């Protein structure tokens, strides 16, 4: 059996030679020990350096560095023979002392006790008490050459193993300074050692003889030797969860081996010269230390091994399988909250699973690796069939298919019915009314019974999901989801026709598409619910997307109609649910089919609590009047009222909320509709001075304009105040606004133009203000009254000012505006210049 897993590069940091790496158990941190005497902590999620600590000033190589997580410390050992401890939050040096008499090769931290163990080129191993000021507890002596690495046994942390350049591996207990036993078999120095994390009494070692040996430490025998590396082995570890052995060497290659079959699965080479160190962290994260830097990768898949049919869930953790009956629980959890469940152990799989799938009736489920499959009974985990092939899918009648590289096998009643050879590599199979087979470039749908090509489509989807009636298929690629219409009743007609290489063009018809990268999907009737890689949970109706929740990295596993619950699961097998009312889905489906009468009938059985959801749905489909009838949420109702131009309703909602923005929006809408009274009321309540200025000035409402000017002046909205006063020809107030705003130059010129009799006090204010910052300039400003010879027309201007001041006191009827306009267009100033004795009091607008 081989393994199938993805390898994704998460982080690359170029640096000096990295002799040691360790991943933090909680944070996305990698600790690197550098040959330049520095340790760095890098955040591989954000690609940033968290800490950088200079361990020694002589730049002696750091051979090993580890987190002491409970203390928030790091411990580092270097070639100056010292062990140093730092607080990784503050960079404070906690301790530094000479630990050995030669280079220190390794340091490890006890998983539960306050102990450190170090190993050195001085051939000794030492145990230190962290809590007792790093007191030396014990020295372990038996090696006769450099001790390159030590490792605790996870099954018994009081036991550890050591690897030495004397060609041996020794196993010790921390209570005894002499080894329990010695393992010999390497033909060169041994550089690394590690224990199996499961129930097997295995130990792994790698050495300068370029071999990796797996030992049974109970029988003290070498049970297998792995050979593929071209240079000295630098590290080798058992993966704690996956059946993997990972090894690195000075040839620059990282190799992955199956820990059960010992087959070489795959190799990596990042072209960063020699690989010196390896660590395995949470979530299948791996870190490697190279001559040229640090690399962090993630292996495996985030999608859990899980299947759900008729409310019963089967999931696998490595080889172990469990079941949960969601139908039997009383699910009272709120949307997005964890559902409390009790899982039951089913048994141990014979193969390492890549996936699990239920048969349509739920009586059976299949577990498949990437080369073989086993079918079990759901009730008792009894083996019901097995064979070679992967990616097992079920047809609606209980037949099933598996794929091999260039063939698809169809089974009926657990017996091979026929094998279909392909001229392309089959990369994935998809269940449905027609069998889907994907290559790297296209997908072909075949008839289950005859293997006749129904349709070839030139996309390569990673998922194909069908609705319950097998009339809509969602083809999900890495970037898009395409929805296609399929008519199952047409299949017999297609089968009677002569086969075409690309199938029948009319078999599928495009409906719509959405731009999403999904990781799971599920149809409830014709409504498509899905989750995305970035944690969005949403549903799509006819290409319209509605978000259910965010930041939830889950996978949809199914829907239980009796509970109205959609269930999702994450990679840690935590289950959450969301309420999805089946009548709501039926209503949405009928709306999409434009069966409005039927939708109206269904609406009668839908509780009021779902009306807002339906209103948003109808709004998206531009059925706004229907949406308005259902809406309960006042904000949405207001938006709909605006779109439907329901001025009175919108005004009522805005008044109730006293929302200034809403009141302004009502004012604008009322103006567009010619509802001036409502517009004015709304804008008054919203203190929308600009809108009110427009209305009052347009209607010639002088008193309201003056009141608006006063209110704007009090609230220091001086532009509005000035405009209102100016429209009312209240020049004194205009001057007051300009002075209050410290617009003294404008005030002076305004006075000179419209009311020259008031210019002197304003010029005085202007000069006094300017003298504070520009005294010379202030002296150059002249008051026209002080220089009558230069301003010889000043007296005439004051006469005109007095004349218009009296005119402004008169109330002119609107029907006489045209005649009054002609009067105002007179050039009285020029007339006075030509006839200084002209009596302006004899001029009236009626005489023009």
C-alpha positions in Angstrom: 0.0 0.0 0.0 1.3 3.5 -0.9 0.4 6.8 0.6 -1.1 9.8 -1.0 -0.5 13.2 0.6 0.0 16.7 -0.5 3.1 18.7 0.3 2.7 22.5 0.5 5.6 24.9 1.1 4.6 27.3 3.9 7.8 29.3 4.6 11.3 29.7 3.3 13.9 31.9 5.1 17.4 32.2 3.7 20.1 32.5 6.3 23.4 31.1 7.4 23.7 27.3 7.9 20.8 26.0 10.1 22.0 23.2 12.4 18.8 22.8 14.3 15.1 23.5 13.9 12.1 23.1 16.2 8.4 24.0 15.8 6.5 25.6 18.7 3.7 23.4 20.0 1.2 26.3 20.1 2.3 29.1 17.9 3.1 29.1 14.2 6.8 29.5 15.1 10.0 27.8 14.0 13.1 28.1 16.1 16.4 27.9 14.1 19.9 27.5 15.5 22.4 29.0 13.1 26.1 28.3 12.5 26.7 32.0 13.0 26.0 31.9 16.7 22.4 33.2 16.4 19.0 31.8 17.1 15.9 33.1 15.4 12.2 32.5 16.0 10.2 33.0 12.8 6.4 33.1 12.3 5.8 30.9 9.3 2.2 32.1 9.0 3.1 35.8 8.6 6.6 35.2 7.2 8.1 37.5 9.8 10.9 37.3 12.3 9.5 37.2 15.9 12.9 37.2 17.7 16.6 37.1 16.9 19.0 36.4 19.8 22.8 36.5 19.6 23.8 33.5 21.7 27.5 34.2 21.9 29.6 37.2 20.8 32.3 35.0 19.3 29.9 33.7 16.7 30.5 30.1 17.7 28.0 27.8 16.0 24.7 27.0 17.7 24.4 23.2 17.3 21.0 22.8 18.9 18.2 25.0 20.3 14.8 24.0 21.8 11.8 25.6 23.3 11.1 25.2 27.0 7.4 26.0 26.5 6.2 26.0 30.1 8.7 28.7 31.0 8.5 30.6 27.7 12.2 30.1 27.3 14.6 28.8 24.7 17.7 26.7 25.5 20.7 26.8 23.1 24.0 25.0 23.1 27.0 26.1 21.1 30.6 25.4 20.3 31.9 27.6 23.1 30.8 24.7 25.4 28.1 26.7 27.0 24.4 26.1 27.6 22.4 29.3 27.6 18.7 29.9 28.4 16.8 33.0 27.2 13.3 34.3 27.8 11.9 34.5 24.3 9.5 37.3 25.2 12.0 39.7 26.7 15.4 38.3 25.3 16.6 38.2 29.0 19.4 35.7 29.5 18.2 33.4 32.3 21.2 31.2 32.6 24.6 30.5 31.0 27.2 28.0 32.1 29.8 25.5 30.8 28.0 22.3 30.4 30.6 20.0 28.7 34.3 20.0 28.0 33.8 19.6 24.2 31.3 20.7 21.6 27.7 20.2 22.7 25.8 18.4 19.9 22.2 18.1 21.3 19.8 19.3 24.0 16.3 17.9 24.6 13.6 18.9 27.0 11.7 16.3 29.1 8.0 16.4 28.1 6.7 16.4 31.7 9.6 16.7 34.2 11.8 19.9 34.7 14.8 18.2 33.1 17.2 18.8 30.2 19.5 16.3 28.6 22.6 17.3 26.7 25.1 15.2 24.7 28.6 16.2 23.7 31.7 15.4 21.8 33.3 14.7 25.2 31.4 11.3 24.9 29.1 12.1 27.8 25.4 12.7 28.3 24.2 14.9 31.2 20.8 15.4 32.9 20.1 18.9 34.3 17.4 20.1 36.8 15.8 23.2 35.4 13.9 24.2 38.5 17.0 23.8 40.7 19.1 26.4 38.9 20.2 23.8 36.3 21.9 21.6 38.7 23.6 18.6 37.2 21.7 15.5 38.3 23.5 12.7 36.5 26.2 12.0 33.9 25.7 9.1 31.6 28.9 7.4 30.3 29.4 4.5 28.1 30.0 5.9 24.6 33.6 6.1 23.3 33.0 8.8 20.6 31.0 11.9 20.0 27.3 11.6 21.1 25.5 13.2 18.3 21.8 13.1 19.4 19.5 12.0 22.2 15.7 11.4 22.1 13.1 10.6 24.7 10.7 7.7 24.3 7.2 9.1 24.1 5.7 5.9 25.5 8.0 6.1 28.5 9.6 9.5 28.9 12.0 8.2 31.6 13.7 6.3 28.8 15.9 7.9 26.2 18.2 6.8 23.4 21.5 8.1 22.2 23.3 8.0 18.8 27.1 8.1 18.7 29.9 8.3 16.3 31.1 5.0 17.9 28.6 3.3 15.4 26.1 2.4 18.2 22.7 3.4 19.6 22.3 3.1 23.3 19.0 3.1 25.4 19.1 4.5 28.9 16.8 5.3 31.8 17.2 8.7 33.5 17.7 6.9 36.9 20.8 5.0 35.8 24.1 6.3 34.5 24.8 3.1 32.6 22.8 2.0 29.5 20.1 -0.6 29.5 21.4 -2.0 26.2 23.3 -1.2 23.1 22.2 -1.6 19.4 25.0 -2.3 16.9 24.7 -2.7 13.1 25.7 0.6 11.6 29.0 0.6 9.6 29.7 4.2 10.4 29.0 6.8 13.0 25.3 7.3 14.0 24.0 10.8 13.7 20.3 10.6 14.7 17.8 8.6 16.7 14.1 8.7 17.3 11.3 6.5 18.8 8.0 5.3 17.3 5.0 7.3 18.7 2.5 4.5 18.5 2.2 1.0 20.0 5.2 -0.5 18.2 8.4 -0.9 20.1 10.4 0.6 17.4 13.4 2.9 17.2 15.0 4.5 14.2 18.6 5.6 13.6 20.6 7.1 10.7 24.3 7.3 10.1 27.4 8.0 8.0 27.0 4.7 6.3 24.1 6.4 4.5 21.6 3.9 5.9 18.5 4.2 8.1 17.8 1.4 10.4 14.5 0.5 12.2 15.0 -1.5 15.4 12.8 -3.5 17.7 14.1 -2.3 21.0 12.4 -5.2 22.8 14.1 -7.9 20.7 17.0 -5.6 20.2 17.1 -6.6 16.5 17.3 -4.5 13.3 14.1 -5.3 11.5 14.7 -3.2 8.3 17.2 -1.0 6.6 16.3 1.9 4.4 18.8 2.9 1.7 18.4 5.6 -0.9 20.3 8.7 0.3 23.7 9.4 -1.3 25.4 11.0 1.6 25.5 10.9 5.5 22.0 10.7 7.1 21.5 13.8 9.3 18.0 13.1 10.8 15.3 10.5 10.7 11.9 10.6 12.5 8.7 8.6 12.8 5.7 10.8 12.0 3.5 10.8 15.2 0.2 10.4 13.3 0.8 9.3 9.8 2.4 6.0 8.8 5.5 7.9 7.6 9.2 8.0 8.2 10.9 11.2 7.2 14.7 11.4 6.6 17.2 14.0 5.6 20.8 13.8 4.6 23.8 15.8 3.5 22.8 15.0 -0.2 20.2 17.8 0.2 17.3 15.4 -0.2 14.3 14.9 2.1 12.7 11.4 1.7 9.3 10.1 2.8 9.0 6.4 3.5 5.9 4.3 4.4 6.5 3.1 8.0 4.5 -0.1 7.4 5.8 -1.2 4.1 9.1 0.8 4.2 8.5 1.8 0.6 10.0 5.1 -0.5 6.9 7.3 -1.2 8.4 10.5 -2.4 11.4 12.8 -2.2 12.0 16.6 -2.0 14.9 18.7 -3.0 14.8 22.4 -2.4 18.3 23.0 -3.8 19.5 24.7 -0.5 22.5 22.4 -0.2 22.8 20.0 2.8 19.9 19.2 5.1 21.0 19.1 8.8 17.8 19.0 10.9 14.2 18.1 10.9 11.2 18.6 13.2 7.6 17.5 13.1 5.0 19.9 14.6 1.2 20.3 15.0 -1.1 19.9 12.0 1.4 17.9 10.0 3.8 20.8 9.8 7.5 19.9 9.1 10.5 22.1 9.5 13.9 21.6 7.9 17.3 23.2 8.4 19.6 23.6 5.4 23.0 25.0 4.6 21.2 28.0 3.1 18.2 28.5 5.5 15.0 27.2 7.0 12.0 25.6 5.2 8.6 24.9 6.6 6.1 22.6 4.8 2.7 21.1 5.5 1.8 17.6 4.4 -1.4 15.7 4.2 -4.9 17.1 3.7 -7.0 19.4 5.9 -10.2 17.7 4.7 -11.2 15.0 7.2 -11.9 11.4 6.3 -15.7 11.4 6.8 -19.0 10.4 5.3 -22.6 10.9 6.4 -25.7 9.1 5.2 -29.1 9.2 6.7 -27.8 11.0 9.8 -25.1 8.5 10.5 -21.5 9.7 10.4 -18.4 7.6 9.9 -15.0 9.2 10.3 -11.4 8.0 10.4 -8.4 9.1 12.4 -5.5 7.4 10.9 -6.4 3.7 10.9 -9.2 4.0 13.6 -12.8 4.5 12.6 -15.7 5.9 14.6 -19.4 6.5 14.1 -21.9 9.1 15.4 -25.7 8.9 15.0 -26.6 12.6 14.6 -30.2 11.6 13.9 -30.6 10.3 17.5 -29.3 13.4 19.3 -31.4 16.3 20.5 -29.5 19.1 18.8 -30.4 22.4 20.6 -27.1 24.2 19.7 -27.3 27.6 18.1 -26.0 28.2 14.6 -22.3 27.8 14.3 -21.9 26.3 17.8 -20.3 23.0 18.6 -22.8 20.1 18.6 -22.3 17.8 21.6 -22.0 14.2 20.3 -21.0 10.8 21.5 -18.8 8.9 19.1 -18.6 5.1 19.1 -15.5 3.2 18.0 -16.1 1.0 15.0 -12.7 -0.7 14.5 -9.3 -0.6 12.9 -9.0 -0.3 9.1 -6.6 -2.7 7.3 -5.5 0.1 5.0 -4.5 3.7 5.5 -7.5 5.7 4.4 -7.6 8.4 1.7 -11.4 8.6 1.9 -14.6 7.0 3.1 -18.0 6.8 1.3 -21.4 5.4 2.2 -23.5 3.4 -0.1 -26.8 5.1 -1.0 -28.9 3.2 1.5 -26.3 3.7 4.2 -26.0 -0.1 5.0 -22.4 -0.2 3.7 -19.4 2.2 3.6 -16.1 1.9 1.7 -12.7 2.9 2.9 -10.1 3.3 0.2 -6.4 4.1 0.1 -4.8 5.2 -3.1 -4.4 1.6 -4.3 -7.0 -0.6 -2.6 -10.4 -0.5 -0.9 -12.4 -2.4 1.7 -16.2 -2.3 2.1 -17.7 -2.7 5.6 -21.1 -3.1 7.0 -22.2 0.1 8.8 -23.7 -1.7 11.8 -20.9 -4.0 12.9 -17.8 -3.0 10.8 -17.8 -6.5 9.2 -15.8 -6.8 6.0 -18.1 -7.1 3.0 -15.6 -6.8 0.2 -12.2 -5.6 -0.9 -10.0 -5.2 -3.9 -7.5 -3.2 -5.7 -8.3 0.3 -7.0 -9.1 3.6 -5.3 -11.6 6.5 -5.2 -14.6 4.1 -4.8 -17.9 5.7 -5.8 -21.4 4.3 -5.5 -24.2 4.4 -8.0 -27.8 4.9 -6.9 -28.6 1.2 -7.1 -25.6 0.1 -5.0 -23.2 -0.7 -7.8 -19.8 0.8 -7.4 -16.7 1.8 -9.4 -13.0 2.2 -8.6 -10.2 3.6 -10.7 -6.7 2.6 -11.5 -4.3 4.6 -13.6 -5.8 4.0 -17.0 -9.0 2.1 -16.2 -12.3 2.2 -14.4 -13.8 -1.0 -12.9 -17.6 -1.3 -12.4 -18.9 -3.8 -9.8 -22.4 -5.3 -9.5 -23.2 -7.3 -6.4 -19.5 -7.1 -5.3 -18.5 -8.8 -8.6 -16.6 -7.1 -11.4 -19.1 -6.4 -14.2 -16.7 -4.8 -16.7 -13.5 -2.9 -16.9 -13.3 0.2 -19.0 -9.8 1.1 -20.4 -9.1 4.8 -21.0 -6.6 6.6 -23.1 -6.0 9.2 -20.3 -4.9 8.9 -16.7 -8.0 8.8 -14.5 -7.3 11.1 -11.6 -10.6 11.2 -9.8 -14.1 9.6 -10.0 -17.4 11.3 -9.2 -20.7 9.6 -8.3 -24.0 10.7 -9.8 -26.7 9.6 -12.3 -23.8 9.3 -14.7 -20.3 8.3 -13.7 -17.8 11.1 -13.8 -14.1 10.5 -14.6 -11.6 13.4 -14.4 -8.3 13.8 -16.1 -5.9 16.7 -15.6 -7.6 18.6 -18.5 -11.2 17.4 -18.8 -14.1 15.4 -17.3 -16.0 12.6 -19.1 -19.5 11.5 -17.9 -20.3 7.8 -18.7 -23.4 5.8 -18.5 -23.1 3.4 -15.6 -24.6 0.4 -17.5 -23.1 0.7 -20.9 -20.0 2.9 -20.3 -21.1 5.0 -23.2 -19.8 8.6 -23.3 -22.6 10.9 -22.4 -20.6 14.2 -22.4 -17.0 15.4 -22.3 -16.5 18.8 -20.7 -13.2 20.6 -21.0 -12.8 21.6 -17.3 -11.0 19.6 -14.6 -13.2 19.9 -11.5 -12.0 18.8 -8.1 -15.6 18.2 -7.0 -18.8 17.3 -8.7 -21.9 17.6 -6.5 -25.5 16.7 -7.6 -28.8 17.7 -6.3 -31.3 15.1 -4.9 -33.3 14.9 -8.2 -30.1 14.6 -10.3 -31.1 17.5 -12.4 -28.3 20.0 -11.4 -24.6 19.3 -11.2 -22.1 21.6 -9.6 -18.6 21.3 -11.1 -16.1 23.0 -8.8 -12.7 23.9 -10.1 -10.0 25.7 -8.1 -11.5 29.1 -8.9 -15.1 28.6 -10.2 -18.2 26.6 -9.6 -20.2 25.8 -12.7 -23.9 24.8 -12.4 -25.2 22.6 -15.2 -28.7 21.4 -16.0 -29.1 17.7 -16.6 -32.3 15.8 -17.7 -32.2 12.2 -16.5 -35.2 11.4 -18.8 -33.1 12.1 -21.8 -30.5 9.4 -21.0 -32.4 6.5 -22.7 -32.7 8.7 -25.9 -28.9 9.4 -25.8 -28.2 5.6 -25.4 -30.2 4.8 -28.5 -28.1 7.2 -30.6 -24.7 6.6 -32.1 -21.9 7.4 -29.7 -19.9 10.6 -30.3 -16.2 11.0 -29.1 -17.3 14.0 -27.0 -20.8 12.6 -26.1 -24.0 14.5 -26.6 -23.9 18.3 -26.5 -27.4 18.6 -25.2 -26.8 16.3 -22.2 -25.8 19.3 -20.0 -26.9 22.9 -20.3 -25.1 25.7 -18.5 -27.2 27.5 -15.8 -24.9 29.9 -14.0 -21.6 30.0 -12.2 -20.0 31.6 -9.1 -16.4 32.6 -8.6 -15.5 30.7 -5.4 -12.8 28.2 -4.4 -14.9 25.7 -2.4 -13.7 22.8 -0.3 -17.2 21.3 0.2 -20.7 21.6 -1.1 -24.2 20.2 -0.7 -27.5 20.7 -2.4 -30.7 21.1 -0.3 -33.2 20.8 -3.1 -31.9 23.3 -5.7 -30.1 25.5 -3.2 -26.3 24.9 -3.1 -24.6 25.3 0.3 -20.9 25.4 0.3 -17.7 26.3 2.3 -14.6 27.9 1.1 -10.9 27.6 1.8 -10.9 30.9 3.6 -13.6 29.9 6.0 -16.8 31.3 4.4 -20.0 29.3 4.7 -22.6 30.4 2.1 -25.3 29.3 -0.2 -26.0 30.1 -3.9 -29.4 30.4 -5.6 -29.3 30.8 -9.3 -25.8 32.3 -9.2 -26.6 34.7 -6.3 -24.5 34.2 -3.2 -25.8 34.6 0.4 -23.3 34.4 3.3 -24.2 32.3 6.3 -21.1 32.7 8.4 -17.4 33.7 8.2 -14.1 32.4 9.6 -15.4 28.8 10.0 -13.0 26.4 8.5 -15.4 23.5 8.2 -16.6 21.0 5.6 -20.3 20.2 4.9 -21.2 16.6 5.6 -25.0 16.5 5.2 -28.5 17.7 6.1 -31.1 16.1 8.4 -34.5 17.3 7.2 -36.4 16.2 10.4 -34.1 18.5 12.4 -33.8 21.2 9.8 -30.1 21.1 10.4 -27.1 21.4 8.1 -24.0 19.7 9.6 -20.4 20.5 9.1 -17.1 19.1 10.5 -13.6 20.4 10.8 -10.2 18.6 10.5 -10.3 17.9 14.3 -13.7 16.2 13.8 -15.6 18.9 15.7 -19.2 19.1 14.4 -21.3 22.3 14.2 -24.7 22.9 12.6 -26.9 25.6 11.1 -30.7 25.6 10.9 -32.0 25.3 7.4 -35.8 25.1 7.2 -36.9 22.8 4.5 -39.9 24.9 3.7 -37.7 27.9 3.2 -35.6 25.9 0.7 -38.7 24.7 -1.1 -40.0 28.3 -1.3 -36.7 29.4 -2.8 -36.7 26.5 -5.2 -40.2 27.4 -6.4 -39.3 31.1 -6.8 -36.4 30.0 -9.0 -38.7 28.0 -11.1 -41.1 31.0 -11.3 -43.8 29.0 -9.7 -45.0 32.0 -7.7 -48.4 30.6 -6.8 -46.9 27.5 -5.4 -44.3 29.6 -3.5 -47.2 31.6 -2.0 -48.8 28.5 -0.8 -45.6 27.2 0.8 -45.1 30.6 2.5 -48.1 30.0 4.7 -46.2 27.2 6.5 -43.0 29.2 7.0 -42.6 30.8 10.5 -42.2 34.5 10.7 -38.6 34.2 11.9 -37.5 33.2 8.4 -39.2 36.2 6.6 -36.1 38.4 6.7 -34.0 35.7 5.1 -36.6 35.3 2.4 -36.9 39.0 2.0 -33.2 39.3 1.2 -33.5 36.4 -1.2 -36.4 38.0 -3.0 -34.6 41.4 -3.0 -31.6 39.8 -4.7 -33.9 38.5 -7.4 -35.4 42.0 -7.9 -38.8 40.9 -6.5 -38.7 43.9 -4.3 -42.4 44.4 -3.7 -42.8 40.8 -2.5 -39.6 41.3 -0.4 -41.2 44.4 1.1 -44.3 42.5 2.2 -42.2 40.0 4.0 -39.4 42.1 5.5 -39.3 42.4 9.3 -35.9 44.0 9.8 -36.5 47.8 9.8 -33.2 48.7 8.1 -33.9 46.4 5.2 -37.5 47.6 5.1 -36.3 51.2 4.9 -33.9 50.3 2.0 -36.7 48.6 0.1 -39.1 51.5 0.8 -36.5 53.9 -0.8 -36.1 51.6 -3.8 -39.8 51.3 -4.2 -40.3 55.1 -3.6 -42.6 54.5 -0.7 -42.0 58.0 0.8 -44.5 57.9 3.6 -43.3 54.5 4.9 -39.7 55.4 4.6 -40.3 58.7 6.5 -42.2 56.8 9.3 -39.2 54.3 9.7 -36.7 57.2 9.7 -38.7 59.1 12.3 -38.9 56.1 14.6 -35.2 55.5 14.3 -34.2 59.1 14.4 -31.4 58.1 12.1 -30.0 61.3 10.5 -28.8 59.5 7.4 -32.2 57.9 6.9 -34.0 61.3 7.3 -31.7 62.8 4.7 -32.4 60.0 2.3 -36.1 60.5 2.8 -35.7 64.2 2.1 -33.9 63.5 -1.1 -36.5 61.0 -2.2 -39.3 63.3 -1.3 -37.8 66.1 -3.3 -37.5 63.8 -6.3 -41.2 62.9 -5.9 -42.2 66.5 -5.5 -43.3 65.9 -1.8 -41.9 69.2 -0.6 -43.6 69.2 2.7 -42.3 65.8 3.7 -38.9 66.7 2.3 -38.7 69.8 4.5 -39.9 67.9 7.6 -37.3 65.2 7.1 -34.5 67.6 6.4 -35.4 69.7 9.4 -35.3 66.7 11.7 -32.0 65.6 10.1 -30.5 69.1 10.5 -29.7 69.0 6.8 -29.0 72.7 6.4 -27.9 72.3 2.8 -31.1 70.6 1.8 -33.2 73.1 3.7 -31.4 76.1 2.1 -32.4 74.6 -1.3 -36.0 74.2 -0.4 -36.5 77.6 1.4 -34.7 79.6 -1.2 -36.6 77.9 -4.0 -39.9 78.6 -2.4 -39.0 82.1 -1.2 -39.6 81.4 2.5 -37.8 84.3 4.0 -38.7 83.7 7.6 -37.5 80.1 7.4 -34.3 81.2 5.7 -33.6 83.7 8.5 -34.3 81.0 11.1 -32.0 78.6 9.2 -29.3 81.2 9.2 -29.6 81.7 12.9 -29.5 78.0 13.6 -26.5 77.5 11.2 -24.7 80.4 12.9 -25.2 78.8 16.3 -23.8 75.5 15.0 -20.9 77.4 13.3 -22.0 76.2 9.9 -21.0 79.6 8.5 -21.3 78.9 4.8 -24.9 78.0 5.2 -25.5 80.9 7.6 -24.0 83.4 5.2 -25.9 82.1 2.2 -29.2 82.2 4.1 -28.6 85.8 5.4 -27.4 87.0 2.0 -30.5 85.6 0.2 -32.6 87.6 2.7 -30.4 90.7 2.2 -29.5 90.8 5.9 -26.2 92.5 5.4 -25.5 93.0 9.0 -25.8 89.3 9.7 -23.6 88.6 6.7 -20.9 90.8 8.2 -21.3 89.2 11.6 -20.8 85.8 10.1 -17.6 86.9 8.3 -16.2 88.5 11.4 -17.1 85.5 13.6 -15.4 83.3 11.1 -12.3 85.5 11.3 -12.7 86.2 7.6 -11.8 89.9 8.1 -10.4 90.7 4.6 -13.6 89.3 3.1 -15.7 91.2 5.6 -13.9 94.5 4.7 -14.5 94.0 1.0 -18.0 92.9 1.5 -18.7 96.1 3.5 -17.0 98.3 0.9 -19.3 96.7 -1.8 -22.6 96.5 0.0 -22.5 98.7 3.2 -19.6 101.1 3.0 -20.9 103.0 6.1 -19.7 100.0 8.2 -16.2 99.7 6.7 -14.2 101.6 9.3 -14.7 99.3 12.4 -14.1 96.3 10.2 -10.8 97.7 8.7 -9.8 98.4 12.3 -10.4 94.8 13.3 -8.5 93.5 10.2 -5.5 95.7 10.9 -5.4 94.7 14.6 -5.6 91.0 13.7 -2.9 91.3 11.0 -0.6 93.3 13.2 -0.1 90.2 15.4 1.6 88.3 12.6 2.4 90.8 9.8 2.8 94.2 11.4 4.3 95.9 8.3 1.6 94.7 6.0 -1.1 95.8 8.5 0.2 99.4 8.3 -0.3 99.5 4.6 -4.1 98.9 4.9 -6.0 102.1 4.7 -9.5 103.0 6.0 -11.3 104.8 3.1 -12.8 107.3 5.6 -9.3 108.5 6.5 -8.4 109.2 2.9 -11.5 110.9 1.3 -9.5 112.3 -1.5 -8.4 108.9 -2.7 -12.0 107.5 -2.1 -13.9 110.4 -3.5 -16.9 108.3 -4.5 -17.5 107.0 -0.9 -20.2 109.5 -0.1 -22.1 108.5 -3.3 -21.8 104.8 -2.3 -23.2 105.6 1.1 -26.2 107.4 -0.6 -26.9 104.2 -2.7 -26.5 102.1 0.4 -29.2 104.1 2.3 -31.5 104.0 -0.8 -31.3 100.2 -1.0 -31.6 99.8 2.7 -35.0 101.5 2.5 -36.0 99.4 -0.5 -35.3 96.2 1.3 -37.8 97.2 4.0 -40.6 97.1 1.4 -42.6 93.9 0.7 -42.7 93.5 -3.1 -45.5 91.1 -4.4 -44.2 88.2 -6.4 -46.4 89.1 -9.4 -44.4 92.4 -9.7 -41.0 90.6 -9.8 -40.4 91.4 -13.5 -40.9 95.1 -13.0 -38.9 95.1 -9.8 -36.1 93.3 -11.6 -35.9 96.1 -14.1 -35.7 98.6 -11.3 -32.8 96.7 -9.6 -30.9 96.7 -12.9 -30.5 100.5 -12.8 -27.0 101.8 -12.3 -27.8 104.3 -9.6 -24.1 104.9 -8.8 -23.4 106.1 -12.4 -26.5 108.3 -12.3 -25.3 109.9 -9.1 -21.8 110.5 -10.6 -23.5 112.3 -13.5 -25.9 114.2 -11.3 -24.7 114.5 -7.7 -27.8 116.4 -6.7 -30.1 113.5 -7.9 -32.8 112.9 -5.2 -32.9 109.1 -4.9 -36.0 109.2 -2.7 -38.0 110.2 -5.7 -37.1 106.9 -7.5 -39.4 104.0 -6.9 -39.6 100.7 -8.6 -43.1 101.6 -9.8 -41.7 104.6 -11.6 -39.3 102.6 -13.8 
